[in-house]
Structures are given as structure tokens and as C-alpha cells.
């Protein structure tokens, strides 16, 4: 890759040090080679000045193709919302993934976790995985494909017969046909992960085990994954304690503690990242911190599907490594990771003068910690010689256009109003992935139009489940408001 350089009016170098002005950042071979004093201005070229910071990371996502408002699932609690995913028609996996990763990059993200829970199923899975990997490489982001593993509880967290009995015969038939299929044996699912990894890993793509969550996986599957991860050092990504209903289920099924159980079977360590963790208890935070696992916090998603607010301040106080996830459910449905970072900061930063989320921890949360969860490489999240050339470039002239006092710290402006339309560029491994707000590796607007047409043309294929969904939603509400899940 040819040498590149960025003239920066300001650089946010790392979570601990203040911004520095007027620097020239040079890149070659995928890393930053030097940072030297310079003019820091490219006004003479007719371009705005730049603010450079580490690229953002999305430590929990699903590479989904449809937004909530497109399939009528906005404002639905998680346990009733998950079946709405069946309303999204199957589409070409390259098309869906290229759109997802392109939107992610446009939002400022250089590394993304694709917990691939929505398999398109138009081909065999290894072929689909190759298409997903190609899409990530074409867009230019680092991508971890967390291969979905699940073999339990297809509708609710306990036996589903009582819940199905609440449905009309026609709705029951549809739901049973759509959701109650025999799972692939656990050993075959685990073996598939290694087969896919051997096929697609490299050039910015890694593969992880992606158990859906304890409530969706048998003990056999989770133990197989824990053993396989220990033997291969392959990373693991899974959901954990996203809702109070999951907490209640976990306490009934694991009286010794669900996190203790995961620890016993080898699934709490530096190779593992957990999504959500809203209902962790203090002793569970302590265990996760001691073992070095990562927690992916998904602020917008947790609000949108009514799951709750994670105890980020206490997690940090107890030493947990936390990272930012968008979960495919960002505010305004636009995959804007800058806005997500700002929202997380506003929600979790302080109670009065009691600071809960210091700015250095916020920057680690939004950059390096997520990159580590995705890639397993702890070298990111800094702008310094020798670091990966994963850089986000913002339009400093627009950010600072309304300043009255000239010495306002640049990070103040980023946290006050930065969003994706301030993005000038995104570099991943030195490659220019976004230029002036446009993804360079794919024609994202054309792909988005093609995807929308494909989804609309195929909408009739899900008419049966759409008709049954109101009944299912009511039945699920009754189930989770029942005796086992109240409180």
C-alpha cells in the first residue's frame, strides 16, 4: 500500500493525553509511521482542516439489513421483538452484508463484530460466510464473524407449549412451522465454526464462536465451545443478561450464579466478550473484571427495545473492560457511531459531581476496547507511530465554526455535537475507507436502493408470519408477565 499522510489541525492521540495541534500523520504498511509538526492546514488546497482521532469500533452488531420502522417492530420489548426478525425476507448475503458494513463505516467505525444471528439461508452456510467476508473486505472494515450457535428455546426461555396454547389454530400452525425446527446437533455447529474459519480468515476478517446466549444454548453446546476455544484460542462472543426476564430465568436455572457457571466451563476470560450485561450483579462484575472479559454496552438498543440501562459506572469502578456496540438499533436508525458514543456519555457520565464515566474511559470504550473484542489485538485505539492506521478524520472547520472562545478543547466539540455528517474520512489499516462522507470500496447508495427493492419485492414471502405476529406478541407478553418472570 502506498504511503499516505493527513494534515491535521488537531489530533486526539489517545484516551489519556490532551489534543495536540498542527500535525502531519504518515502511514505505510497498515501502520502509522510518523507524526510530525506541520502546518495542520489544507485550506490552500480548498479543503477544510481536519481533526483526527482513533477510528471507532462496534463491539456488538448483527449485520442486519432492515431497520425497525421498516418491518413494524418499533417500540416492541426484546422478547416480543426477536420474532419480528422473521419478517425480514432472505436476500443475497453479499448485498445485505455490504450495505450493513458500508453503513457502519460511514458512521465512523473501523472494526465491527458481526454476531451473525440472521442467516439468509439461500445457500449453504460456508458459501454465505464467504460472501459476508468479501463484503467486509470490499468495504474495508475489520470484521469478526461470530458464527451463530443455538440449540434451545426457539420461542421462549422455557417450554413453549403453554404459550402456543394461547394462539388461534392458524397462528399456532404458522408459528410452529416458522420457529420450531429441529436444531443442528451441537457438535456439528461447533465444527462448522472451525471449518468457516479455515476458509475465510485473514485480510481483516476473523471468526469467533457466537453462542446466542445461555438461555438459547444447551449445556452440551456451551461446554463444547468453552473447550474448543481453550484449545484453539479462538475468541467467543455472546449475549448475557440483556433483560430482567433473562435475569429471572438465569436465577431459577443457575442458583449458583450464571456467570460462575460460565466461568466453570471456560467462558469467562480475555477471549470472551459479552453483549449487554444490563442485569449483572456486583460479584459478577468482579468476576468478569478478574478474568479480563469484555462487556459490550449497547445504549441505544437497550433503550429502544425497553431492556434497561447498564450499570456502566459500577462496571468501570470494579475494573471491567467495556466497549461500545450499536446492535443494529442506533438512534435515528442511521448507524451513527459518533452519536452513539455521545449518547452513552450523556447517559452514563455522572450523577452531579460524581463522575461515573470519565472521558479517558469513554474513549477506550468507543475505540480500542471494541477493536480488541473484534480482532483480539490490543494495539489499537491510539494515534502514535507503530499503531494500526485506523483513523477517523472529522471536519474541524465545521465543528469549530461557531466558537466564540478560541481555546475550547477539541474533545468538548466532539462530545457536544459530532455526528457522521462531520466525517471527512476513515482509514482502516491505512486504507481510505470513507472519503468526504462516501464509502470508497462499494457504491453504497446503489446497494441500498437494490436492497430496498429486493426487500419490497420479497415482502409477500413473510405475509403468513406478519398476520400471526399480533397474536404472538400478546401471547409473549402474557408469558413473560406470568409467575416465573414477574417482579
Helices and strands as residue ranges (DSSP letters): E 4-12, E 20-28, E 31-37, G 43-45, E 50-54, E 56-61, G 68-70, H 78-81, G 82-87, H 93-106, E 109-116, H 125-139, E 142-149, H 161-164, H 169-179, H 186-200, E 205-211, G 214-216, H 219-232, E 236-240, H 244-253, H 258-264, E 272-276, H 282-291, E 294-297, H 299-304, H 312-317, E 321-324, G 331-333, H 337-348, E 350-351, E 354-355, H 359-366, H 368-375, E 391-395, H 396-399, H 410-417, G 420-422, E 423-428, E 431-435, E 438-439, H 444-457, G 459-462, H 463-480
